[in-house]
Amino acid sequence: MPPFFKRNSRLKLAFVLLVCAVIVCSLSHRDYPFLPLDIKEKIPLRWNTAKWRGTTNSSYRCGEESETDWTSIKSNIIPAIELDRDRFLYPVLTNGPNNQLIGFRDAVYLAIKLNRTILLPFFNKHRTDDSRINTTKLIPASQRIDIDYISRLVPVMANKKISNICQKGFDDVYLTSERALHMARNAAKHVGIRLKITSKEELPNVFPRDRNFDALRNINAKEISLRHLYASQGRCAIYSAPYRSVGVKENPGALRRVREKYFNGEGSLKDESINTSNLSDQELYALITMSTVKPKFVRKIVDGFMDVSRLASTNYMSVHWRYDPADWQKRCVKSGRRGAVSSMCDSATNARPTDLASAIGNYSKTVERQGSIRLTTVYFAAPLTIQPFIEEVKRLIESRQEIAIVTQSDLKDYLTQFGDCDVIQKNFDDIFSQLEMDICSRAQVFLRSPSSSWSKVIISKRVASTTTYRFDADILSLVQEQIERRHYAK
């Protein structure tokens, strides 16, 4: 201990207390080494998680199934749509995780139109993901999608192959907006591949040539040919910032038609070749949507959780409440908001736990009355930052009626058995979100958050399923009804 501590008893006492606090915190951290600190402090261990340890095989527990068996893919899988194996497209994905998934689907669609093989990209963690601080912000494609599934549709190449395939550089840059060029340069630098310079202005070979081009606004699949916009013959092309950039998106009718014709009862693509000339643009995009599913190890963890939480054996409703002040509601403080955004902001900002609890309780009764479906359980999916709000909603619902509430706290308790899983440890928030999405997609009723890409991805999966979900609804509208009743009751 430094000499000046010995001369000051108060400083000495403070130093001793500080050392004790550090020791206690380190022991607490050791109990749950795979969780971020702010999450560990909130976990109420209501279940005896020790009974789950050792109940699953090592690949299930440790996420080894997130590693792609490329030898098996090369030997056993023949893509339904064959593409040129000597011309490649490398997507650069941006924004949140679900926007990235949509961007990847856009890239696969463009690759088919241009007859190019996809080089699997990195995905990115959400900007609010705390694990970005201590680990990389990048996520391999195998932890966001099932590589086997997409490989059955089109040929894809591992990201690690890019240094050999494109060692001479990216010949062409496909832009979706003016700002996308900067992202393309950064992405090329990250993978160690240069952008070839082909002009006197020392610019890469950019497509389209119009610097004011914005794919989100300008592309319409029926009016603008993608082959014309991105007319290049270079071996390697980098496709920067795709998102709703190909003039086509998910369509309920197309999803159902494609499911019935090309997929078996288990949801896997049938082993047969597909002639894209026989498909509409919407049907082609539907094929891609249904071939980009969650990784197998994520689906297996959800299977186990649904068994122990009894979700698998009950009629349950899932609720996505997206509206946390730390992220979504930031748009509500911006000046000039109007229309639908303004209305959503008002509802989300004014909502109380009692409003959300009443909305869910009343709607569950409506479903039972109109559809003869007795909902006995509700699963809440919400950002981890608003867990106290959700816990209060849970308390209110369970005190009013016979509905069991399962929340993110229960899912976190279940995940304590995976404490030695390196994949989960380094990417907890990201994988946790994927698990919740899969749980929500399996529910008998889903209450979505409007304007949320997270909810939109779930809706696409539900539309493509063999079940008709006629009671799916907008949770914010239901909550707004409760806010108005509370207002008029004053």
C-alpha positions as CSV (number, residue, x, y, z in Angstrom):
1,M,0.0,0.0,0.0
2,P,1.4,3.5,-0.9
3,P,2.8,5.5,2.1
4,F,0.3,8.3,1.9
5,F,-2.5,5.8,2.6
6,K,-0.9,4.8,5.9
7,R,-1.1,8.5,7.0
8,N,-4.8,8.9,6.2
9,S,-7.2,6.4,7.8
10,R,-10.1,7.4,5.6
11,L,-8.2,6.9,2.4
12,K,-7.0,3.5,3.7
13,L,-10.5,2.4,4.5
14,A,-11.7,3.6,1.0
15,F,-8.8,1.7,-0.6
16,V,-9.8,-1.6,1.2
17,L,-13.4,-1.2,0.3
18,L,-12.5,-0.6,-3.4
19,V,-10.4,-3.8,-3.5
20,C,-13.2,-5.8,-1.9
21,A,-15.7,-4.5,-4.5
22,V,-13.4,-5.4,-7.4
23,I,-13.0,-9.0,-6.0
24,V,-16.8,-9.4,-5.6
25,C,-17.4,-8.1,-9.1
26,S,-14.9,-10.4,-10.6
27,L,-16.5,-13.4,-8.9
28,S,-19.9,-12.3,-10.2
29,H,-18.5,-11.9,-13.7
30,R,-17.0,-15.4,-13.5
31,D,-20.5,-17.0,-12.9
32,Y,-21.7,-15.8,-16.3
33,P,-18.6,-15.2,-18.4
34,F,-20.5,-15.1,-21.7
35,L,-22.9,-12.2,-20.8
36,P,-22.3,-8.5,-21.0
37,L,-21.9,-7.0,-17.6
38,D,-25.1,-4.9,-17.7
39,I,-27.1,-8.0,-18.5
40,K,-25.5,-10.2,-15.8
41,E,-26.5,-7.7,-13.1
42,K,-30.2,-8.1,-14.1
43,I,-30.6,-11.9,-14.3
44,P,-33.0,-13.4,-11.9
45,L,-32.3,-17.2,-11.9
46,R,-35.8,-18.5,-11.6
47,W,-35.1,-21.9,-13.2
48,N,-32.7,-24.6,-12.2
49,T,-30.4,-24.2,-15.1
50,A,-27.9,-26.8,-13.7
51,K,-30.2,-29.6,-14.9
52,W,-29.6,-28.6,-18.5
53,R,-25.9,-28.8,-18.4
54,G,-24.6,-31.8,-20.4
55,T,-28.0,-32.6,-21.8
56,T,-27.0,-31.6,-25.4
57,N,-24.1,-32.7,-27.6
58,S,-21.0,-30.6,-28.0
59,S,-21.9,-29.1,-31.4
60,Y,-25.3,-28.0,-30.1
61,R,-23.9,-26.5,-27.0
62,C,-20.9,-24.8,-28.5
63,G,-22.2,-23.6,-31.8
64,E,-19.8,-25.7,-33.9
65,E,-22.7,-26.0,-36.4
66,S,-22.1,-22.3,-37.2
67,E,-19.0,-23.5,-39.0
68,T,-19.8,-24.3,-42.6
69,D,-18.8,-27.8,-44.0
70,W,-17.7,-26.6,-47.4
71,T,-16.5,-30.1,-48.4
72,S,-19.9,-31.5,-47.9
73,I,-21.6,-28.6,-49.8
74,K,-19.2,-29.1,-52.7
75,S,-19.7,-32.9,-52.8
76,N,-23.4,-33.2,-52.1
77,I,-25.2,-30.0,-53.2
78,I,-26.1,-29.1,-56.7
79,P,-27.7,-25.6,-56.8
80,A,-31.2,-25.3,-58.3
81,I,-30.0,-22.2,-60.2
82,E,-26.6,-22.6,-61.8
83,L,-24.5,-19.4,-62.3
84,D,-21.2,-18.5,-63.8
85,R,-18.5,-19.8,-61.5
86,D,-15.9,-17.5,-62.9
87,R,-17.6,-14.1,-62.3
88,F,-18.3,-12.9,-58.8
89,L,-20.3,-10.4,-56.8
90,Y,-19.3,-9.3,-53.3
91,P,-21.9,-7.4,-51.3
92,V,-21.1,-4.7,-48.8
93,L,-23.9,-4.8,-46.2
94,T,-24.9,-1.8,-44.0
95,N,-27.4,-0.6,-41.4
96,G,-29.1,-2.9,-38.8
97,P,-29.0,-6.7,-38.9
98,N,-32.3,-7.2,-40.6
99,N,-31.6,-4.5,-43.2
100,Q,-28.4,-6.4,-43.9
101,L,-30.4,-9.6,-44.4
102,I,-32.7,-7.8,-46.9
103,G,-29.5,-6.3,-48.5
104,F,-28.1,-9.8,-48.9
105,R,-31.3,-11.0,-50.5
106,D,-31.1,-8.1,-52.9
107,A,-27.5,-9.1,-53.7
108,V,-28.4,-12.7,-54.5
109,Y,-31.2,-11.4,-56.7
110,L,-28.8,-9.2,-58.6
111,A,-26.2,-12.0,-58.9
112,I,-28.9,-14.2,-60.5
113,K,-29.8,-11.4,-63.0
114,L,-26.2,-10.8,-63.9
115,N,-25.1,-14.5,-63.8
116,R,-22.5,-14.1,-61.1
117,T,-21.6,-16.2,-58.1
118,I,-22.0,-14.7,-54.7
119,L,-18.9,-14.2,-52.5
120,L,-20.3,-14.5,-49.0
121,P,-19.9,-11.1,-47.2
122,F,-19.4,-10.2,-43.6
123,F,-22.5,-9.0,-41.6
124,N,-22.2,-6.3,-39.0
125,K,-23.4,-6.2,-35.4
126,H,-26.0,-3.6,-34.4
127,R,-24.6,-0.2,-33.5
128,T,-26.0,-0.6,-30.0
129,D,-24.4,-4.0,-29.5
130,D,-22.0,-3.7,-26.5
131,S,-19.9,-6.7,-27.6
132,R,-18.6,-4.5,-30.5
133,I,-16.4,-2.8,-27.9
134,N,-14.4,-5.9,-26.7
135,T,-14.7,-8.0,-29.9
136,T,-15.0,-7.4,-33.6
137,K,-18.1,-5.8,-35.0
138,L,-18.2,-8.2,-37.9
139,I,-20.3,-11.4,-38.0
140,P,-19.5,-14.3,-40.5
141,A,-22.4,-15.1,-42.8
142,S,-22.7,-18.6,-41.2
143,Q,-23.9,-17.0,-38.0
144,R,-26.7,-15.1,-39.7
145,I,-28.0,-17.6,-42.4
146,D,-27.9,-21.3,-43.0
147,I,-25.2,-21.7,-45.7
148,D,-26.6,-25.1,-46.7
149,Y,-30.0,-23.6,-47.5
150,I,-28.7,-20.8,-49.8
151,S,-26.2,-23.2,-51.4
152,R,-29.1,-25.3,-52.6
153,L,-30.5,-22.3,-54.5
154,V,-27.4,-20.7,-55.9
155,P,-23.6,-21.3,-55.8
156,V,-21.8,-19.3,-53.2
157,M,-18.2,-19.0,-52.2
158,A,-16.6,-18.7,-48.8
159,N,-15.4,-15.2,-47.8
160,K,-11.9,-16.5,-47.2
161,K,-11.6,-17.3,-50.9
162,I,-11.8,-13.7,-51.9
163,S,-8.1,-13.0,-51.7
164,N,-7.4,-15.7,-54.3
165,I,-10.4,-15.1,-56.5
166,C,-10.1,-11.4,-56.7
167,Q,-6.3,-11.0,-56.1
168,K,-6.0,-8.6,-59.0
169,G,-8.6,-6.3,-57.5
170,F,-12.3,-5.5,-57.9
171,D,-12.8,-4.7,-61.5
172,D,-16.2,-2.9,-61.0
173,V,-18.1,-1.1,-58.3
174,Y,-21.9,-1.4,-58.3
175,L,-23.4,1.6,-56.4
176,T,-26.8,2.0,-54.9
177,S,-26.2,5.7,-54.0
178,E,-23.5,8.3,-54.1
179,R,-22.4,7.6,-50.5
180,A,-22.0,3.9,-51.3
181,L,-18.6,4.5,-53.1
182,H,-17.0,5.5,-49.7
183,M,-18.4,2.2,-48.2
184,A,-17.0,0.2,-51.1
185,R,-13.6,1.7,-50.6
186,N,-13.6,0.8,-46.9
187,A,-14.9,-2.7,-47.5
188,A,-12.2,-3.4,-50.2
189,K,-9.5,-2.1,-47.8
190,H,-10.8,-4.4,-45.0
191,V,-10.6,-7.6,-47.2
192,G,-7.2,-6.5,-48.6
193,I,-8.4,-6.1,-52.2
194,R,-7.9,-2.9,-54.2
195,L,-10.4,-1.2,-56.4
196,K,-9.0,-1.0,-59.9
197,I,-8.5,2.6,-61.1
198,T,-9.6,3.0,-64.8
199,S,-10.0,6.7,-65.3
200,K,-7.9,9.9,-65.5
201,E,-9.7,11.1,-62.3
202,E,-8.3,8.1,-60.5
203,L,-11.8,6.7,-59.9
204,P,-12.8,3.0,-60.0
205,N,-15.0,1.6,-62.7
206,V,-18.3,2.7,-61.3
207,F,-21.8,1.6,-62.3
208,P,-24.2,3.3,-62.9
209,R,-22.4,6.4,-64.2
210,D,-24.9,8.9,-62.8
211,R,-23.6,10.2,-59.5
212,N,-27.1,11.3,-58.4
213,F,-28.4,7.8,-58.8
214,D,-30.3,6.3,-55.8
215,A,-31.5,2.7,-56.2
216,L,-34.1,3.0,-53.4
217,R,-35.9,5.8,-55.3
218,N,-35.0,5.1,-59.0
219,I,-35.1,1.4,-59.6
220,N,-38.3,-0.2,-60.6
221,A,-38.0,-3.8,-61.8
222,K,-40.5,-3.3,-64.6
223,E,-38.9,0.0,-65.9
224,I,-35.2,-0.2,-65.4
225,S,-33.1,-3.3,-66.4
226,L,-30.6,-4.2,-63.8
227,R,-28.5,-5.8,-66.6
228,H,-28.3,-2.3,-68.2
229,L,-27.5,-0.5,-65.1
230,Y,-24.7,-2.8,-64.1
231,A,-23.4,-3.7,-67.6
232,S,-19.9,-4.8,-66.9
233,Q,-17.8,-7.9,-67.7
234,G,-15.1,-7.7,-65.0
235,R,-14.4,-10.9,-63.1
236,C,-15.0,-9.3,-59.6
237,A,-17.6,-6.7,-58.8
238,I,-18.3,-5.2,-55.4
239,Y,-21.9,-4.3,-54.7
240,S,-22.1,-1.5,-52.1
241,A,-24.9,-0.9,-49.6
242,P,-27.8,-2.8,-51.1
243,Y,-31.2,-2.4,-49.4
244,R,-34.5,-2.4,-51.3
245,S,-32.2,-1.7,-54.3
246,V,-33.4,-4.1,-57.0
247,G,-37.0,-3.0,-57.6
248,V,-38.7,-6.0,-56.0
249,K,-39.4,-7.2,-52.5
250,E,-41.4,-9.8,-50.5
251,N,-44.9,-10.5,-51.9
252,P,-47.4,-12.7,-49.9
253,G,-48.8,-14.4,-53.0
254,A,-45.5,-15.1,-54.5
255,L,-44.2,-16.6,-51.3
256,R,-47.1,-19.0,-51.1
257,R,-46.8,-20.1,-54.7
258,V,-43.1,-20.7,-54.4
259,R,-43.5,-22.6,-51.2
260,E,-46.1,-24.9,-52.7
261,K,-44.1,-25.6,-55.9
262,Y,-40.4,-25.7,-54.9
263,F,-40.3,-26.6,-51.2
264,N,-41.0,-29.8,-49.4
265,G,-43.1,-30.1,-46.2
266,E,-40.0,-29.5,-44.0
267,G,-39.3,-26.2,-45.7
268,S,-36.3,-27.3,-47.7
269,L,-35.8,-26.7,-51.4
270,K,-36.6,-29.7,-53.5
271,D,-33.7,-31.3,-55.4
272,E,-34.5,-30.1,-58.9
273,S,-33.2,-27.4,-61.2
274,I,-35.1,-24.2,-61.6
275,N,-35.4,-22.2,-64.9
276,T,-35.6,-18.6,-63.8
277,S,-37.3,-17.6,-67.1
278,N,-40.4,-19.4,-65.8
279,L,-40.4,-17.2,-62.7
280,S,-41.8,-13.7,-62.2
281,D,-39.5,-11.2,-60.4
282,Q,-41.5,-11.5,-57.3
283,E,-41.3,-15.3,-57.4
284,L,-37.6,-15.2,-57.8
285,Y,-37.2,-12.9,-54.8
286,A,-39.6,-15.2,-52.8
287,L,-37.3,-18.2,-53.6
288,I,-34.3,-16.2,-52.2
289,T,-36.3,-15.1,-49.1
290,M,-37.2,-18.7,-48.3
291,S,-33.6,-19.9,-48.9
292,T,-32.1,-17.4,-46.4
293,V,-33.1,-18.9,-43.0
294,K,-31.6,-18.8,-39.5
295,P,-28.5,-20.9,-38.9
296,K,-29.2,-24.5,-37.8
297,F,-27.6,-24.0,-34.4
298,V,-29.9,-21.1,-33.7
299,R,-33.0,-23.1,-34.6
300,K,-31.9,-26.0,-32.4
301,I,-31.4,-23.7,-29.4
302,V,-34.9,-22.4,-29.9
303,D,-36.2,-26.0,-30.1
304,G,-34.8,-26.7,-26.6
305,F,-36.0,-23.4,-25.1
306,M,-39.5,-24.0,-26.4
307,D,-39.6,-27.4,-24.8
308,V,-38.5,-26.3,-21.3
309,S,-40.6,-23.1,-21.4
310,R,-43.6,-25.1,-22.6
311,L,-44.1,-22.8,-25.6
312,A,-43.9,-25.8,-27.8
313,S,-47.0,-27.4,-26.2
314,T,-49.2,-24.3,-25.8
315,N,-51.0,-21.8,-28.0
316,Y,-48.9,-18.7,-27.5
317,M,-48.8,-15.1,-28.8
318,S,-45.6,-13.3,-29.4
319,V,-45.3,-9.6,-29.1
320,H,-42.5,-7.4,-30.5
321,W,-42.2,-4.1,-28.6
322,R,-39.5,-2.2,-30.5
323,Y,-39.8,1.2,-28.9
324,D,-36.8,1.8,-26.7
325,P,-35.6,5.4,-25.9
326,A,-32.0,4.4,-26.5
327,D,-32.5,3.5,-30.2
328,W,-35.9,3.7,-32.0
329,Q,-37.3,6.7,-30.1
330,K,-34.3,8.8,-31.0
331,R,-36.1,9.6,-34.3
332,C,-38.9,11.1,-32.3
333,V,-36.8,14.0,-31.0
334,K,-35.9,15.1,-34.5
335,S,-37.7,18.2,-35.7
336,G,-40.1,18.1,-38.6
337,R,-41.5,14.6,-38.0
338,R,-45.0,14.2,-39.4
339,G,-47.5,11.7,-40.7
340,A,-47.2,8.1,-39.8
341,V,-43.8,8.6,-38.0
342,S,-45.3,11.3,-35.8
343,S,-48.3,9.1,-34.9
344,M,-46.0,6.2,-34.0
345,C,-43.8,8.4,-31.9
346,D,-46.8,9.8,-30.0
347,S,-48.1,6.3,-29.2
348,A,-44.7,4.8,-28.3
349,T,-43.7,7.8,-26.1
350,N,-47.0,8.0,-24.2
351,A,-47.4,4.2,-23.7
352,R,-47.4,3.0,-20.1
353,P,-47.0,-0.6,-18.9
354,T,-50.8,-0.6,-18.1
355,D,-51.6,0.3,-21.7
356,L,-49.5,-2.5,-23.1
357,A,-50.8,-5.0,-20.6
358,S,-54.5,-4.1,-21.3
359,A,-53.9,-4.2,-25.1
360,I,-52.5,-7.7,-24.9
361,G,-55.1,-9.0,-22.5
362,N,-58.0,-7.6,-24.5
363,Y,-56.7,-8.9,-27.8
364,S,-56.1,-12.4,-26.4
365,K,-59.8,-12.4,-25.5
366,T,-60.7,-11.2,-29.0
367,V,-58.7,-14.1,-30.6
368,E,-60.5,-16.6,-28.3
369,R,-63.9,-15.2,-29.1
370,Q,-63.5,-14.9,-32.8
371,G,-61.1,-17.7,-33.6
372,S,-61.7,-20.3,-30.8
373,I,-58.0,-20.1,-30.0
374,R,-57.3,-20.1,-26.2
375,L,-54.0,-18.3,-25.8
376,T,-52.3,-19.4,-22.6
377,T,-48.9,-17.9,-23.0
378,V,-47.3,-14.7,-24.3
379,Y,-43.7,-14.3,-25.4
380,F,-42.3,-10.7,-25.2
381,A,-39.5,-9.7,-27.6
382,A,-38.0,-6.3,-26.8
383,P,-34.7,-4.6,-26.6
384,L,-32.6,-5.6,-23.6
385,T,-32.5,-1.9,-22.6
386,I,-36.2,-1.8,-21.6
387,Q,-36.3,-5.0,-19.6
388,P,-37.8,-3.3,-16.4
389,F,-40.7,-1.9,-18.5
390,I,-41.5,-5.4,-19.9
391,E,-41.2,-7.0,-16.4
392,E,-43.8,-4.5,-15.2
393,V,-46.1,-5.4,-18.1
394,K,-45.6,-9.1,-17.2
395,R,-46.6,-8.5,-13.6
396,L,-49.7,-6.6,-14.6
397,I,-50.9,-9.3,-17.1
398,E,-50.3,-12.2,-14.8
399,S,-52.1,-10.5,-11.9
400,R,-55.2,-9.9,-14.0
401,Q,-55.8,-13.1,-16.0
402,E,-54.6,-16.7,-16.5
403,I,-51.9,-16.0,-19.1
404,A,-48.3,-17.0,-18.5
405,I,-45.7,-14.5,-19.6
406,V,-42.3,-15.6,-21.0
407,T,-39.7,-12.9,-21.5
408,Q,-36.2,-12.3,-22.4
409,S,-35.2,-12.9,-18.8
410,D,-36.4,-16.5,-19.2
411,L,-34.4,-16.9,-22.4
412,K,-31.3,-15.5,-20.8
413,D,-31.7,-18.0,-17.9
414,Y,-31.9,-20.8,-20.4
415,L,-28.7,-19.6,-22.1
416,T,-26.6,-20.0,-18.9
417,Q,-26.0,-23.6,-19.9
418,F,-24.1,-22.3,-22.9
419,G,-21.5,-20.5,-20.8
420,D,-18.6,-22.2,-22.5
421,C,-19.9,-21.4,-26.0
422,D,-17.4,-19.1,-27.6
423,V,-19.8,-18.2,-30.5
424,I,-22.5,-17.0,-28.0
425,Q,-20.0,-15.3,-25.7
426,K,-18.6,-13.0,-28.4
427,N,-21.9,-12.3,-30.2
428,F,-24.5,-12.5,-27.4
429,D,-26.7,-9.6,-28.4
430,D,-26.7,-10.6,-32.1
431,I,-27.5,-14.2,-31.5
432,F,-30.1,-13.4,-28.7
433,S,-32.0,-11.3,-31.3
434,Q,-32.0,-14.2,-33.8
435,L,-33.3,-16.5,-31.1
436,E,-36.2,-14.1,-30.3
437,M,-37.0,-13.8,-34.0
438,D,-37.3,-17.5,-34.4
439,I,-39.5,-17.8,-31.3
440,C,-41.8,-15.0,-32.5
441,S,-42.1,-16.6,-36.0
442,R,-43.4,-19.8,-34.5
443,A,-46.3,-18.3,-32.5
444,Q,-50.0,-18.8,-33.2
445,V,-50.4,-15.0,-33.1
446,F,-47.8,-12.3,-33.7
447,L,-48.2,-8.7,-32.7
448,R,-45.7,-6.7,-34.8
449,S,-44.1,-3.4,-34.4
450,P,-44.8,-1.2,-37.4
451,S,-41.9,0.4,-39.2
452,S,-39.5,-2.3,-37.8
453,S,-37.4,-4.4,-40.2
454,W,-37.2,-6.9,-37.4
455,S,-40.9,-7.4,-37.5
456,K,-41.0,-7.4,-41.3
457,V,-38.5,-10.3,-41.5
458,I,-40.8,-12.3,-39.2
459,I,-43.9,-11.5,-41.2
460,S,-42.2,-12.7,-44.4
461,K,-41.4,-16.0,-42.8
462,R,-44.9,-16.4,-41.4
463,V,-46.5,-15.5,-44.8
464,A,-44.4,-18.2,-46.5
465,S,-45.4,-20.9,-44.0
466,T,-48.2,-23.5,-44.4
467,T,-50.3,-21.9,-41.6
468,T,-52.7,-19.0,-42.0
469,Y,-52.1,-16.3,-39.3
470,R,-55.2,-14.3,-39.6
471,F,-55.0,-12.7,-36.1
472,D,-51.6,-11.2,-36.6
473,A,-51.9,-7.5,-35.7
474,D,-50.2,-4.1,-35.1
475,I,-49.3,-3.8,-31.4
476,L,-48.9,0.0,-31.5
477,S,-52.5,0.4,-32.8
478,L,-53.8,-1.8,-30.0
479,V,-51.8,0.2,-27.5
480,Q,-53.1,3.5,-28.9
481,E,-56.6,2.4,-28.3
482,Q,-55.8,2.0,-24.6
483,I,-54.1,5.4,-24.5
484,E,-57.2,7.0,-25.9
485,R,-59.5,5.2,-23.4
486,R,-57.3,6.3,-20.6
487,H,-57.3,9.9,-21.9
488,Y,-61.1,10.0,-22.3
489,A,-61.6,8.4,-18.9
490,K,-60.0,11.4,-17.1
